Amino acid sequence: MAIQKESAIEVLKKVNDPELNIDVWTLGLIYDININENNLNIKMTFTTPMCPYGPWLVEDIKKKLSEIKGVNSVNIEITFNPPWQPSEELRAMLGV
């Protein structure tokens, strides 16, 4: 059974950034989701290059995505190009 991108997005909406307490999908930290033969390839960023929770977030995302039925592997690529910028909607949520 092929994995649907929507399934991955639903899981990502349940992984919260511990500092901001907002999920990584809503924050816009996920740049790309690619599914190839039930292998999930995620391109993401952190709110800052020095994010102290970065390694924890990556492990939490891997763990939760691996629980999707049929997933063979989860690969996460971290990039800072382009640097993360909060959307106007997110800025309003954060009060900045």
N, C-alpha and C positions, 0 to 999 in steps of 0.2 A: 504494500500500500504506500502510495506516494505521500510524503509529508507536505502539508499545505503551509504556505507562508503565514496565513492567518493564525494557524496554531502556534507558530513561533511568536508572533506578535502578542497573542493573548498571554503567553508565558512571560514575555518581556514586560508586560504591563503589571506584573506581580512582583517584579524585582525592583525594590526601592533603593535609591541612593541614600545611604545612612545619614549623610549630613543634611540634605535638603528634604528628606522624607517624601520624595516624589519619584515615581517609577522612571526607569531609564528610557522607556519609549516616549512618554510624555515630555521628558527633559530634552529629547532630541539627541541623545547620546548614540543612538543606533543609526549609522549612515547607510548600511546595506545589509540585506539578508539574501544569501544565495544558497539554493538547495541543489545539490548534485548527487544523485544516486543515494538519497537519504542521509547525506552528510550536510550538516548545517555549517555554513561559512558566514560569519558575522564580522562586519567592519564597524568598529565603534570608536568613540573617543571618551575622554573624561572631562569633567568641568574645568580642570586645570592639569597641566602636565605633571604637577607634583601631588596629585590627588592621593592622600594617604590611604583611601579605601579602594584604590584601583585594583590591586591584586585580589582583594576580597570580592569585589564586584564581578571580576572576570570568573572567579571560581564559582560564585553563586549562580551566575548566568549559565555557565557550562553545566552545572549540576541540574538546574531546573529544566534546561532545554533537553538534556539527556533523558529526562523522564518522559518525553513525548514518545508515544508508541511508534516504533519503527526507525527511530533515529540511530544511525550507526556511530556517528562522531559529531563533535561540536568543535569547530576551529574558530578562534577569535583573533582578529587582527586589530591592534590598537594603532590609531593614527591621530595626529594632531594637525592634519592638513585636510580640510580647513580647520582652524581652531574653533572650538565650540562657542557658540553665541546663543544666549537665551532668546527665544522668540518674544514678540511683544506680549502675547497672551501669557507666556511663562513669567515674564517680568511683572505683569500685573498680579499673578498668583503669588509671586515671591515678595511683592511689595517694594520693588526697586524701580 
